[in-house]
Amino acid sequence: MEQGFGKTFISNCIINELLKKGKTIMYQTAPVMLDDLIQDLFSKPENSKGISKNLLTVDLLVIDDLGTENLNSMKFTELYKIINTRLLNEKTKTIISTNLDLKGLFENYDERIASRFVGYYDIYRFYGDDIRLKK
């Protein structure tokens, strides 16, 4: 997938329709989501925002810009936990947008994560001109 093809716009259209139906939704870019999650995991219990629980239980989680985060072993572990737990819970759905192609997914993520992306998600490729450049 490439930049500027409307991936985020389409995600937001889906979000708006589901909000009208009363669904719970969490939207965040991958870097911010993982940074906030790690910060929350290390915060004192009275300061915790419950981000981990929300990431695992909302009806729809939208992870935007996957592949732009700075990964370390802790972030890999938490991303795997989020992806795997949500896949096991059939009531929760996840949308992931990325500019990475399949090769890029396997280069940036270990096989446990990348194989789940390829094996359990419908993959849609966006083609055309960058809409940001047309403005």
N, CA, C and O atoms as a GROMACS GRO file, in nm:
protein
  540
    1MET      N    1   0.083  -0.118   0.000
    1MET     CA    2   0.000   0.000   0.000
    1MET      C    3   0.088   0.124   0.000
    1MET      O    4   0.200   0.121   0.050
    2GLU      N    5   0.038   0.227  -0.054
    2GLU     CA    6   0.114   0.350  -0.064
    2GLU      C    7   0.049   0.459   0.019
    2GLU      O    8  -0.060   0.443   0.072
    3GLN      N    9   0.120   0.570   0.029
    3GLN     CA   10   0.070   0.684   0.104
    3GLN      C   11  -0.036   0.757   0.023
    3GLN      O   12  -0.035   0.754  -0.100
    4GLY      N   13  -0.126   0.823   0.094
    4GLY     CA   14  -0.220   0.915   0.032
    4GLY      C   15  -0.327   0.853  -0.055
    4GLY      O   16  -0.377   0.919  -0.146
    5PHE      N   17  -0.364   0.730  -0.029
    5PHE     CA   18  -0.467   0.664  -0.109
    5PHE      C   19  -0.602   0.658  -0.040
    5PHE      O   20  -0.698   0.606  -0.097
    6GLY      N   21  -0.613   0.711   0.080
    6GLY     CA   22  -0.742   0.716   0.148
    6GLY      C   23  -0.764   0.606   0.250
    6GLY      O   24  -0.879   0.583   0.290
    7LYS      N   25  -0.660   0.538   0.294
    7LYS     CA   26  -0.677   0.430   0.392
    7LYS      C   27  -0.736   0.482   0.522
    7LYS      O   28  -0.829   0.423   0.576
    8THR      N   29  -0.683   0.592   0.572
    8THR     CA   30  -0.733   0.650   0.697
    8THR      C   31  -0.874   0.702   0.678
    8THR      O   32  -0.958   0.686   0.767
    9PHE      N   33  -0.902   0.762   0.565
    9PHE     CA   34  -1.037   0.812   0.536
    9PHE      C   35  -1.138   0.698   0.539
    9PHE      O   36  -1.244   0.711   0.599
   10ILE      N   37  -1.106   0.587   0.476
   10ILE     CA   38  -1.198   0.472   0.474
   10ILE      C   39  -1.217   0.417   0.615
   10ILE      O   40  -1.328   0.381   0.653
   11SER      N   41  -1.108   0.409   0.691
   11SER     CA   42  -1.120   0.364   0.830
   11SER      C   43  -1.215   0.454   0.908
   11SER      O   44  -1.298   0.406   0.985
   12ASN      N   45  -1.202   0.584   0.889
   12ASN     CA   46  -1.289   0.678   0.960
   12ASN      C   47  -1.435   0.666   0.916
   12ASN      O   48  -1.525   0.685   0.998
   13CYS      N   49  -1.460   0.635   0.792
   13CYS     CA   50  -1.598   0.611   0.746
   13CYS      C   51  -1.657   0.488   0.817
   13CYS      O   52  -1.772   0.492   0.861
   14ILE      N   53  -1.580   0.383   0.829
   14ILE     CA   54  -1.624   0.262   0.900
   14ILE      C   55  -1.650   0.296   1.047
   14ILE      O   56  -1.751   0.254   1.104
   15ILE      N   57  -1.559   0.370   1.107
   15ILE     CA   58  -1.575   0.411   1.247
   15ILE      C   59  -1.706   0.486   1.266
   15ILE      O   60  -1.782   0.456   1.358
   16ASN      N   61  -1.733   0.583   1.180
   16ASN     CA   62  -1.856   0.662   1.194
   16ASN      C   63  -1.981   0.576   1.186
   16ASN      O   64  -2.076   0.597   1.262
   17GLU      N   65  -1.982   0.479   1.096
   17GLU     CA   66  -2.100   0.392   1.084
   17GLU      C   67  -2.117   0.304   1.208
   17GLU      O   68  -2.229   0.283   1.254
   18LEU      N   69  -2.007   0.254   1.261
   18LEU     CA   70  -2.017   0.169   1.380
   18LEU      C   71  -2.053   0.248   1.505
   18LEU      O   72  -2.122   0.198   1.593
   19LEU      N   73  -2.005   0.372   1.512
   19LEU     CA   74  -2.043   0.457   1.626
   19LEU      C   75  -2.194   0.481   1.627
   19LEU      O   76  -2.256   0.485   1.733
   20LYS      N   77  -2.253   0.496   1.509
   20LYS     CA   78  -2.399   0.512   1.498
   20LYS      C   79  -2.473   0.390   1.552
   20LYS      O   80  -2.588   0.401   1.595
   21LYS      N   81  -2.407   0.274   1.548
   21LYS     CA   82  -2.467   0.150   1.597
   21LYS      C   83  -2.432   0.122   1.743
   21LYS      O   84  -2.466   0.016   1.796
   22GLY      N   85  -2.364   0.218   1.807
   22GLY     CA   86  -2.333   0.203   1.949
   22GLY      C   87  -2.213   0.116   1.981
   22GLY      O   88  -2.197   0.072   2.095
   23LYS      N   89  -2.129   0.091   1.883
   23LYS     CA   90  -2.010   0.008   1.905
   23LYS      C   91  -1.900   0.089   1.974
   23LYS      O   92  -1.892   0.211   1.958
   24THR      N   93  -1.816   0.018   2.051
   24THR     CA   94  -1.702   0.084   2.113
   24THR      C   95  -1.583   0.074   2.018
   24THR      O   96  -1.557  -0.031   1.959
   25ILE      N   97  -1.511   0.185   2.005
   25ILE     CA   98  -1.404   0.193   1.907
   25ILE      C   99  -1.285   0.264   1.967
   25ILE      O  100  -1.299   0.359   2.044
   26MET      N  101  -1.167   0.216   1.931
   26MET     CA  102  -1.044   0.283   1.968
   26MET      C  103  -0.963   0.299   1.841
   26MET      O  104  -0.937   0.202   1.770
   27TYR      N  105  -0.922   0.422   1.812
   27TYR     CA  106  -0.842   0.453   1.695
   27TYR      C  107  -0.712   0.516   1.740
   27TYR      O  108  -0.711   0.608   1.823
   28GLN      N  109  -0.600   0.467   1.686
   28GLN     CA  110  -0.473   0.529   1.721
   28GLN      C  111  -0.369   0.488   1.617
   28GLN      O  112  -0.380   0.382   1.555
   29THR      N  113  -0.269   0.573   1.600
   29THR     CA  114  -0.157   0.534   1.515
   29THR      C  115  -0.074   0.433   1.594
   29THR      O  116  -0.071   0.435   1.717
   30ALA      N  117  -0.007   0.345   1.523
   30ALA     CA  118   0.073   0.241   1.588
   30ALA      C  119   0.178   0.299   1.683
   30ALA      O  120   0.192   0.248   1.794
   31PRO      N  121   0.252   0.402   1.642
   31PRO     CA  122   0.354   0.453   1.736
   31PRO      C  123   0.294   0.507   1.865
   31PRO      O  124   0.345   0.478   1.974
   32VAL      N  125   0.189   0.584   1.855
   32VAL     CA  126   0.127   0.642   1.975
   32VAL      C  127   0.063   0.533   2.060
   32VAL      O  128   0.075   0.535   2.182
   33MET      N  129  -0.005   0.438   1.996
   33MET     CA  130  -0.070   0.330   2.069
   33MET      C  131   0.032   0.252   2.152
   33MET      O  132   0.009   0.228   2.271
   34LEU      N  133   0.142   0.212   2.091
   34LEU     CA  134   0.241   0.131   2.163
   34LEU      C  135   0.313   0.212   2.269
   34LEU      O  136   0.340   0.161   2.378
   35ASP      N  137   0.345   0.338   2.240
   35ASP     CA  138   0.409   0.423   2.342
   35ASP      C  139   0.316   0.443   2.461
   35ASP      O  140   0.359   0.431   2.576
   36ASP      N  141   0.188   0.475   2.434
   36ASP     CA  142   0.092   0.496   2.542
   36ASP      C  143   0.071   0.368   2.623
   36ASP      O  144   0.060   0.372   2.746
   37LEU      N  145   0.066   0.255   2.554
   37LEU     CA  146   0.047   0.127   2.621
   37LEU      C  147   0.164   0.097   2.714
   37LEU      O  148   0.142   0.059   2.830
   38ILE      N  149   0.285   0.113   2.667
   38ILE     CA  150   0.403   0.085   2.751
   38ILE      C  151   0.405   0.180   2.871
   38ILE      O  152   0.432   0.137   2.983
   39GLN      N  153   0.377   0.306   2.847
   39GLN     CA  154   0.374   0.404   2.956
   39GLN      C  155   0.268   0.364   3.059
   39GLN      O  156   0.292   0.374   3.179
   40ASP      N  157   0.151   0.321   3.012
   40ASP     CA  158   0.043   0.281   3.102
   40ASP      C  159   0.079   0.156   3.181
   40ASP      O  160   0.047   0.145   3.299
   41LEU      N  161   0.146   0.062   3.117
   41LEU     CA  162   0.184  -0.062   3.185
   41LEU      C  163   0.281  -0.036   3.300
   41LEU      O  164   0.282  -0.109   3.399
   42PHE      N  165   0.363   0.068   3.286
   42PHE     CA  166   0.462   0.100   3.390
   42PHE      C  167   0.415   0.208   3.487
   42PHE      O  168   0.490   0.247   3.577
   43SER      N  169   0.293   0.255   3.469
   43SER     CA  170   0.244   0.358   3.561
   43SER      C  171   0.194   0.293   3.691
   43SER      O  172   0.165   0.173   3.694
   44LYS      N  173   0.186   0.371   3.794
   44LYS     CA  174   0.131   0.323   3.920
   44LYS      C  175  -0.016   0.288   3.899
   44LYS      O  176  -0.082   0.352   3.817
   45PRO      N  177  -0.066   0.189   3.970
   45PRO     CA  178  -0.206   0.147   3.950
   45PRO      C  179  -0.306   0.262   3.956
   45PRO      O  180  -0.403   0.264   3.880
   46GLU      N  181  -0.284   0.356   4.045
   46GLU     CA  182  -0.380   0.467   4.058
   46GLU      C  183  -0.371   0.564   3.940
   46GLU      O  184  -0.461   0.646   3.920
   47ASN      N  185  -0.263   0.556   3.861
   47ASN     CA  186  -0.248   0.643   3.744
   47ASN      C  187  -0.277   0.572   3.612
   47ASN      O  188  -0.273   0.633   3.506
   48SER      N  189  -0.305   0.442   3.619
   48SER     CA  190  -0.330   0.364   3.498
   48SER      C  191  -0.457   0.410   3.429
   48SER      O  192  -0.558   0.439   3.494
   49LYS      N  193  -0.450   0.416   3.298
   49LYS     CA  194  -0.567   0.455   3.217
   49LYS      C  195  -0.641   0.333   3.163
   49LYS      O  196  -0.744   0.348   3.097
   50GLY      N  197  -0.590   0.214   3.190
   50GLY     CA  198  -0.656   0.092   3.144
   50GLY      C  199  -0.645   0.071   2.993
   50GLY      O  200  -0.731   0.008   2.932
   51ILE      N  201  -0.540   0.124   2.935
   51ILE     CA  202  -0.523   0.116   2.790
   51ILE      C  203  -0.517  -0.029   2.743
   51ILE      O  204  -0.579  -0.064   2.643
   52SER      N  205  -0.444  -0.114   2.814
   52SER     CA  206  -0.431  -0.254   2.773
   52SER      C  207  -0.567  -0.322   2.765
   52SER      O  208  -0.597  -0.390   2.666
   53LYS      N  209  -0.649  -0.305   2.867
   53LYS     CA  210  -0.782  -0.366   2.866
   53LYS      C  211  -0.866  -0.313   2.751
   53LYS      O  212  -0.934  -0.389   2.682
   54ASN      N  213  -0.861  -0.181   2.728
   54ASN     CA  214  -0.938  -0.122   2.619
   54ASN      C  215  -0.893  -0.175   2.483
   54ASN      O  216  -0.976  -0.205   2.398
   55LEU      N  217  -0.762  -0.186   2.463
   55LEU     CA  218  -0.711  -0.237   2.336
   55LEU      C  219  -0.759  -0.379   2.308
   55LEU      O  220  -0.778  -0.418   2.193
   56LEU      N  221  -0.778  -0.455   2.414
   56LEU     CA  222  -0.817  -0.595   2.398
   56LEU      C  223  -0.968  -0.616   2.390
   56LEU      O  224  -1.013  -0.721   2.343
   57THR      N  225  -1.046  -0.517   2.434
   57THR     CA  226  -1.190  -0.543   2.448
   57THR      C  227  -1.282  -0.456   2.363
   57THR      O  228  -1.399  -0.491   2.346
   58VAL      N  229  -1.234  -0.344   2.309
   58VAL     CA  230  -1.325  -0.261   2.229
   58VAL      C  231  -1.375  -0.340   2.109
   58VAL      O  232  -1.307  -0.430   2.060
   59ASP      N  233  -1.496  -0.306   2.063
   59ASP     CA  234  -1.554  -0.377   1.949
   59ASP      C  235  -1.466  -0.366   1.825
   59ASP      O  236  -1.448  -0.464   1.751
   60LEU      N  237  -1.411  -0.247   1.802
   60LEU     CA  238  -1.325  -0.226   1.687
   60LEU      C  239  -1.201  -0.150   1.731
   60LEU      O  240  -1.211  -0.044   1.792
   61LEU      N  241  -1.085  -0.203   1.698
   61LEU     CA  242  -0.958  -0.134   1.718
   61LEU      C  243  -0.904  -0.100   1.580
   61LEU      O  244  -0.891  -0.187   1.495
   62VAL      N  245  -0.872   0.027   1.559
   62VAL     CA  246  -0.812   0.070   1.434
   62VAL      C  247  -0.668   0.112   1.464
   62VAL      O  248  -0.644   0.208   1.536
   63ILE      N  249  -0.575   0.038   1.405
   63ILE     CA  250  -0.433   0.070   1.419
   63ILE      C  251  -0.389   0.130   1.286
   63ILE      O  252  -0.382   0.061   1.185
   64ASP      N  253  -0.360   0.258   1.288
   64ASP     CA  254  -0.321   0.330   1.167
   64ASP      C  255  -0.169   0.340   1.160
   64ASP      O  256  -0.101   0.348   1.262
   65ASP      N  257  -0.117   0.341   1.040
   65ASP     CA  258   0.026   0.362   1.015
   65ASP      C  259   0.116   0.257   1.079
   65ASP      O  260   0.224   0.289   1.127
   66LEU      N  261   0.071   0.132   1.079
   66LEU     CA  262   0.157   0.025   1.128
   66LEU      C  263   0.285   0.023   1.044
   66LEU      O  264   0.281   0.034   0.922
   67GLY      N  265   0.397   0.009   1.111
   67GLY     CA  266   0.524   0.008   1.042
   67GLY      C  267   0.602   0.137   1.061
   67GLY      O  268   0.718   0.147   1.019
   68THR      N  269   0.540   0.236   1.124
   68THR     CA  270   0.608   0.363   1.149
   68THR      C  271   0.658   0.374   1.292
   68THR      O  272   0.722   0.473   1.329
   69GLU      N  273   0.630   0.273   1.374
   69GLU     CA  274   0.671   0.275   1.514
   69GLU      C  275   0.816   0.229   1.530
   69GLU      O  276   0.866   0.152   1.448
   70ASN      N  277   0.881   0.276   1.635
   70ASN     CA  278   1.014   0.227   1.671
   70ASN      C  279   0.994   0.106   1.760
   70ASN      O  280   0.947   0.118   1.873
   71LEU      N  281   1.031  -0.010   1.709
   71LEU     CA  282   1.004  -0.133   1.782
   71LEU      C  283   1.121  -0.176   1.869
   71LEU      O  284   1.237  -0.158   1.834
   72ASN      N  285   1.085  -0.232   1.984
   72ASN     CA  286   1.181  -0.300   2.070
   72ASN      C  287   1.112  -0.428   2.116
   72ASN      O  288   0.997  -0.452   2.080
   73SER      N  289   1.180  -0.509   2.195
   73SER     CA  290   1.123  -0.640   2.232
   73SER      C  291   0.993  -0.625   2.311
   73SER      O  292   0.901  -0.705   2.295
   74MET      N  293   0.984  -0.523   2.395
   74MET     CA  294   0.862  -0.505   2.472
   74MET      C  295   0.744  -0.467   2.381
   74MET      O  296   0.634  -0.518   2.398
   75LYS      N  297   0.769  -0.379   2.286
   75LYS     CA  298   0.662  -0.339   2.193
   75LYS      C  299   0.620  -0.456   2.104
   75LYS      O  300   0.502  -0.472   2.075
   76PHE      N  301   0.718  -0.538   2.060
   76PHE     CA  302   0.684  -0.658   1.984
   76PHE      C  303   0.591  -0.747   2.066
   76PHE      O  304   0.489  -0.795   2.015
   77THR      N  305   0.627  -0.769   2.191
   77THR     CA  306   0.547  -0.855   2.278
   77THR      C  307   0.406  -0.801   2.294
   77THR      O  308   0.309  -0.876   2.284
   78GLU      N  309   0.394  -0.673   2.319
   78GLU     CA  310   0.262  -0.613   2.339
   78GLU      C  311   0.180  -0.612   2.211
   78GLU      O  312   0.060  -0.635   2.215
   79LEU      N  313   0.244  -0.585   2.097
   79LEU     CA  314   0.172  -0.589   1.970
   79LEU      C  315   0.122  -0.730   1.943
   79LEU      O  316   0.008  -0.748   1.900
   80TYR      N  317   0.206  -0.830   1.966
   80TYR     CA  318   0.164  -0.969   1.948
   80TYR      C  319   0.044  -1.000   2.039
   80TYR      O  320  -0.053  -1.062   1.995
   81LYS      N  321   0.051  -0.959   2.165
   81LYS     CA  322  -0.057  -0.985   2.259
   81LYS      C  323  -0.187  -0.922   2.210
   81LYS      O  324  -0.292  -0.986   2.216
   82ILE      N  325  -0.180  -0.800   2.163
   82ILE     CA  326  -0.300  -0.731   2.113
   82ILE      C  327  -0.358  -0.805   1.993
   82ILE      O  328  -0.477  -0.837   1.990
   83ILE      N  329  -0.274  -0.831   1.894
   83ILE     CA  330  -0.320  -0.896   1.771
   83ILE      C  331  -0.375  -1.035   1.801
   83ILE      O  332  -0.485  -1.069   1.756
   84ASN      N  333  -0.302  -1.116   1.876
   84ASN     CA  334  -0.343  -1.253   1.902
   84ASN      C  335  -0.469  -1.259   1.987
   84ASN      O  336  -0.560  -1.337   1.958
   85THR      N  337  -0.476  -1.179   2.092
   85THR     CA  338  -0.593  -1.180   2.179
   85THR      C  339  -0.718  -1.139   2.104
   85THR      O  340  -0.824  -1.198   2.120
   86ARG      N  341  -0.705  -1.036   2.021
   86ARG     CA  342  -0.822  -0.989   1.945
   86ARG      C  343  -0.864  -1.094   1.841
   86ARG      O  344  -0.984  -1.109   1.814
   87LEU      N  345  -0.770  -1.164   1.784
   87LEU     CA  346  -0.806  -1.271   1.689
   87LEU      C  347  -0.880  -1.384   1.759
   87LEU      O  348  -0.974  -1.441   1.704
   88LEU      N  349  -0.838  -1.417   1.881
   88LEU     CA  350  -0.902  -1.524   1.956
   88LEU      C  351  -1.042  -1.486   2.004
   88LEU      O  352  -1.128  -1.573   2.021
   89ASN      N  353  -1.064  -1.357   2.026
   89ASN     CA  354  -1.195  -1.308   2.069
   89ASN      C  355  -1.274  -1.269   1.945
   89ASN      O  356  -1.256  -1.160   1.890
   90GLU      N  357  -1.360  -1.356   1.902
   90GLU     CA  358  -1.434  -1.336   1.778
   90GLU      C  359  -1.529  -1.215   1.782
   90GLU      O  360  -1.578  -1.172   1.678
   91LYS      N  361  -1.554  -1.162   1.900
   91LYS     CA  362  -1.644  -1.047   1.912
   91LYS      C  363  -1.573  -0.915   1.880
   91LYS      O  364  -1.638  -0.814   1.853
   92THR      N  365  -1.440  -0.916   1.882
   92THR     CA  366  -1.366  -0.793   1.854
   92THR      C  367  -1.308  -0.798   1.714
   92THR      O  368  -1.267  -0.904   1.666
   93LYS      N  369  -1.305  -0.685   1.650
   93LYS     CA  370  -1.251  -0.673   1.514
   93LYS      C  371  -1.138  -0.570   1.514
   93LYS      O  372  -1.132  -0.482   1.600
   94THR      N  373  -1.049  -0.583   1.416
   94THR     CA  374  -0.935  -0.494   1.406
   94THR      C  375  -0.914  -0.453   1.261
   94THR      O  376  -0.920  -0.536   1.171
   95ILE      N  377  -0.889  -0.325   1.241
   95ILE     CA  378  -0.847  -0.273   1.111
   95ILE      C  379  -0.704  -0.223   1.129
   95ILE      O  380  -0.674  -0.151   1.224
   96ILE      N  381  -0.620  -0.262   1.037
   96ILE     CA  382  -0.480  -0.218   1.041
   96ILE      C  383  -0.448  -0.156   0.906
   96ILE      O  384  -0.469  -0.217   0.802
   97SER      N  385  -0.397  -0.033   0.908
   97SER     CA  386  -0.351   0.028   0.784
   97SER      C  387  -0.200   0.042   0.790
   97SER      O  388  -0.142   0.071   0.896
   98THR      N  389  -0.137   0.021   0.677
   98THR     CA  390   0.009   0.027   0.669
   98THR      C  391   0.050   0.062   0.528
   98THR      O  392  -0.024   0.039   0.433
   99ASN      N  393   0.168   0.117   0.514
   99ASN     CA  394   0.227   0.140   0.383
   99ASN      C  395   0.322   0.027   0.347
   99ASN      O  396   0.385   0.030   0.241
  100LEU      N  397   0.332  -0.074   0.433
  100LEU     CA  398   0.420  -0.188   0.407
  100LEU      C  399   0.353  -0.287   0.314
  100LEU      O  400   0.233  -0.310   0.323
  101ASP      N  401   0.431  -0.346   0.225
  101ASP     CA  402   0.381  -0.457   0.146
  101ASP      C  403   0.404  -0.585   0.225
  101ASP      O  404   0.454  -0.581   0.337
  102LEU      N  405   0.367  -0.699   0.168
  102LEU     CA  406   0.381  -0.825   0.241
  102LEU      C  407   0.526  -0.852   0.279
  102LEU      O  408   0.554  -0.897   0.390
  103LYS      N  409   0.618  -0.826   0.189
  103LYS     CA  410   0.760  -0.845   0.218
  103LYS      C  411   0.801  -0.756   0.335
  103LYS      O  412   0.874  -0.799   0.424
  104GLY      N  413   0.755  -0.631   0.334
  104GLY     CA  414   0.786  -0.538   0.441
  104GLY      C  415   0.732  -0.583   0.576
  104GLY      O  416   0.797  -0.563   0.678
  105LEU      N  417   0.613  -0.644   0.576
  105LEU     CA  418   0.558  -0.695   0.702
  105LEU      C  419   0.650  -0.801   0.762
  105LEU      O  420   0.676  -0.801   0.882
  106PHE      N  421   0.698  -0.892   0.677
  106PHE     CA  422   0.785  -0.999   0.727
  106PHE      C  423   0.925  -0.949   0.762
  106PHE      O  424   0.994  -1.010   0.843
  107GLU      N  425   0.966  -0.838   0.701
  107GLU     CA  426   1.096  -0.780   0.736
  107GLU      C  427   1.090  -0.702   0.867
  107GLU      O  428   1.187  -0.698   0.942
  108ASN      N  429   0.975  -0.639   0.895
  108ASN     CA  430   0.962  -0.554   1.014
  108ASN      C  431   0.912  -0.628   1.137
  108ASN      O  432   0.937  -0.584   1.249
  109TYR      N  433   0.841  -0.738   1.118
  109TYR     CA  434   0.781  -0.809   1.231
  109TYR      C  435   0.824  -0.955   1.226
  109TYR      O  436   0.849  -1.010   1.119
  110ASP      N  437   0.830  -1.017   1.344
  110ASP     CA  438   0.868  -1.158   1.344
  110ASP      C  439   0.755  -1.241   1.283
  110ASP      O  440   0.645  -1.192   1.262
  111GLU      N  441   0.785  -1.365   1.257
  111GLU     CA  442   0.690  -1.452   1.187
  111GLU      C  443   0.559  -1.470   1.263
  111GLU      O  444   0.453  -1.483   1.201
  112ARG      N  445   0.564  -1.470   1.396
  112ARG     CA  446   0.440  -1.488   1.474
  112ARG      C  447   0.341  -1.376   1.444
  112ARG      O  448   0.221  -1.401   1.433
  113ILE      N  449   0.390  -1.254   1.431
  113ILE     CA  450   0.301  -1.140   1.405
  113ILE      C  451   0.266  -1.134   1.257
  113ILE      O  452   0.148  -1.127   1.222
  114ALA      N  453   0.366  -1.135   1.170
  114ALA     CA  454   0.342  -1.121   1.026
  114ALA      C  455   0.252  -1.231   0.972
  114ALA      O  456   0.167  -1.206   0.886
  115SER      N  457   0.270  -1.353   1.020
  115SER     CA  458   0.186  -1.464   0.970
  115SER      C  459   0.040  -1.445   1.011
  115SER      O  460  -0.050  -1.489   0.940
  116ARG      N  461   0.015  -1.382   1.124
  116ARG     CA  462  -0.122  -1.353   1.164
  116ARG      C  463  -0.184  -1.247   1.074
  116ARG      O  464  -0.301  -1.256   1.038
  117PHE      N  465  -0.105  -1.146   1.039
  117PHE     CA  466  -0.155  -1.045   0.945
  117PHE      C  467  -0.196  -1.109   0.814
  117PHE      O  468  -0.304  -1.082   0.761
  118VAL      N  469  -0.110  -1.194   0.762
  118VAL     CA  470  -0.134  -1.255   0.631
  118VAL      C  471  -0.240  -1.365   0.639
  118VAL      O  472  -0.320  -1.380   0.547
  119GLY      N  473  -0.241  -1.441   0.748
  119GLY     CA  474  -0.330  -1.556   0.757
  119GLY      C  475  -0.470  -1.526   0.807
  119GLY      O  476  -0.563  -1.602   0.776
  120TYR      N  477  -0.489  -1.418   0.883
  120TYR     CA  478  -0.618  -1.395   0.945
  120TYR      C  479  -0.688  -1.265   0.905
  120TYR      O  480  -0.802  -1.243   0.943
  121TYR      N  481  -0.620  -1.182   0.829
  121TYR     CA  482  -0.679  -1.054   0.788
  121TYR      C  483  -0.706  -1.054   0.639
  121TYR      O  484  -0.630  -1.112   0.561
  122ASP      N  485  -0.813  -0.987   0.599
  122ASP     CA  486  -0.835  -0.960   0.458
  122ASP      C  487  -0.743  -0.845   0.421
  122ASP      O  488  -0.740  -0.743   0.489
  123ILE      N  489  -0.669  -0.861   0.314
  123ILE     CA  490  -0.574  -0.759   0.273
  123ILE      C  491  -0.628  -0.690   0.149
  123ILE      O  492  -0.660  -0.753   0.049
  124TYR      N  493  -0.637  -0.558   0.159
  124TYR     CA  494  -0.683  -0.476   0.048
  124TYR      C  495  -0.570  -0.382   0.009
  124TYR      O  496  -0.513  -0.312   0.092
  125ARG      N  497  -0.539  -0.382  -0.119
  125ARG     CA  498  -0.434  -0.293  -0.170
  125ARG      C  499  -0.501  -0.173  -0.235
  125ARG      O  500  -0.602  -0.186  -0.303
  126PHE      N  501  -0.443  -0.057  -0.212
  126PHE     CA  502  -0.493   0.066  -0.270
  126PHE      C  503  -0.396   0.109  -0.380
  126PHE      O  504  -0.275   0.110  -0.360
  127TYR      N  505  -0.452   0.143  -0.494
  127TYR     CA  506  -0.370   0.184  -0.608
  127TYR      C  507  -0.416   0.320  -0.658
  127TYR      O  508  -0.531   0.361  -0.637
  128GLY      N  509  -0.327   0.389  -0.722
  128GLY     CA  510  -0.361   0.517  -0.782
  128GLY      C  511  -0.260   0.622  -0.746
  128GLY      O  512  -0.149   0.593  -0.701
  129ASP      N  513  -0.300   0.746  -0.768
  129ASP     CA  514  -0.214   0.859  -0.737
  129ASP      C  515  -0.237   0.904  -0.595
  129ASP      O  516  -0.347   0.890  -0.541
  130ASP      N  517  -0.134   0.957  -0.535
  130ASP     CA  518  -0.141   1.011  -0.398
  130ASP      C  519  -0.239   1.127  -0.397
  130ASP      O  520  -0.214   1.229  -0.461
  131ILE      N  521  -0.350   1.112  -0.324
  131ILE     CA  522  -0.452   1.216  -0.323
  131ILE      C  523  -0.403   1.345  -0.257
  131ILE      O  524  -0.455   1.453  -0.286
  132ARG      N  525  -0.305   1.334  -0.170
  132ARG     CA  526  -0.249   1.455  -0.107
  132ARG      C  527  -0.177   1.541  -0.208
  132ARG      O  528  -0.177   1.664  -0.196
  133LEU      N  529  -0.116   1.478  -0.307
  133LEU     CA  530  -0.043   1.553  -0.408
  133LEU      C  531  -0.136   1.618  -0.511
  133LEU      O  532  -0.095   1.708  -0.585
  134LYS      N  533  -0.259   1.571  -0.516
  134LYS     CA  534  -0.355   1.627  -0.612
  134LYS      C  535  -0.422   1.754  -0.563
  134LYS      O  536  -0.486   1.824  -0.641
  135LYS      N  537  -0.405   1.784  -0.434
  135LYS     CA  538  -0.470   1.903  -0.378
  135LYS      C  539  -0.406   2.029  -0.427
  135LYS      O  540  -0.449   2.138  -0.390
   0.00000   0.00000   0.00000
